[in-house]
């Protein structure tokens, strides 16, 4: 059941990504001069090394890590 | 060459780069402290990024994990403060053409009993007048594990990820992605043993799938930003069935940031993680009476991270833009940067962060565009 849900989610994501990236015939929802709020620090998803430290900690305490583009690192066996 | 000498070579390189600065260049120094009942970690970090002529860019980071209370299995007779160290360094380089960037990275992590090397490629392409970005990441890694008084072990990793980020409106942005990891080799903790079965035996081959989605919304009238993250995790064996693995996990995180005046921002966040245990894992009572593993068990482990558990991580973060230092002599050099400090408590329904009151996570940093 979970496998089927994950597959459906992935297919949905690919369809959404293709639809959005192929939508050149429409006006984009945001023009370059309208991005002042999107550029704010509080709107960023990833925090560089701050996020990486937290992910390393979580990977050593949870057996189900990944999902934020970070890969590699040490054991975290303590 | 020792790790300290290597760090000594990196610092002059950073200074030389800083002397030829561009528009998007940034240098950050950070420190992190983690404390739980059995382990303490202090981690100083240094990160930089620099644009070069002709669309090239470089970046990298270096850090040290100084760890207290390492496992007795590593030959540590008694606790000595931060006596075990892990060194990590990474270099990133890329080239941009219009809305497209192709990059590569190499990361090396070295601790006395564990050496990890990872190499990867990143591709990003802006679409729809650059209001959306398609990202593809590929990586491969090899780890050498050499626990004291044990045979050497290896772990190979292949990673692929695709994600799409789209600005939905001038105040809303969303991202969704999928990642797959193929791991083959030793994935356990070499220092944990079952009292009668010995060191853990973990299935060697594991295929991990992660689907993640994130959305952020800014409310200009309130100076408030809100984010919601969701992550679904599933792992399988080489036959694409749950096999001895079959872990399923859900993680949800919410963040609310509020601007307090011109220069200060406070962020409150809460992350909840819930996972089901791996098929091969069973949780024994602390005294191992009525052992749930049979004597001829093919796989076994006492590492609780392979079991069903849930985690709570509330955190508060304060960021201060240092504009107040402008025009104050020497301190004017730092006026473009920002300092931040965050504190979180890690609760888990395992011995790592539950019955002893949780673990503490403190981070602080300074970031300067130059």
Interface residues (C-beta under 8 A of the other chain):
Chain A: X2 X3 X5 X6 X9 X10 X13 X16 X17 X20 X21 X23 X24 X28 X29 X30 X31 X32 X34 X35 X36 X37 X38 X40 X41 X42 X43 X45 X48 X49 X50 X53 X54 X57 X58 X60 X61 X62 X63 X64 X65 X66 X67 X68 X69 X71 X72 X73 X74 X75 X77 X78
Chain B: X28 X30 X32 X34 X38 X39 X41 X43 X45 X47 X61 X63 X65 X67 X69 X70 X71 X84 X86 X88 X107 X109 X111 X113 X114 X116 X117 X118 X120 X127 X128 X129 X130 X131 X132 X134 X135 X137 X139 X141 X145 X157 X159 X161 X162 X163 X164 X166 X167 X168 X169 X170 X171 X173 X175 X176 X177 X178 X179 X181 X189 X190 X191 X208 X209 X210 X211 X212 X214 X216 X218 X220 X225 X227 X229 X231 X232 X233 X234 X235 X236 X242 X247 X248 X249 X251 X257 X259 X265 X267 X273 X275 X278 X303 X305 X306 X307 X309 X311 X319 X338 X340 X342 X346 X348 X350 X352 X353 X361 X363 X365
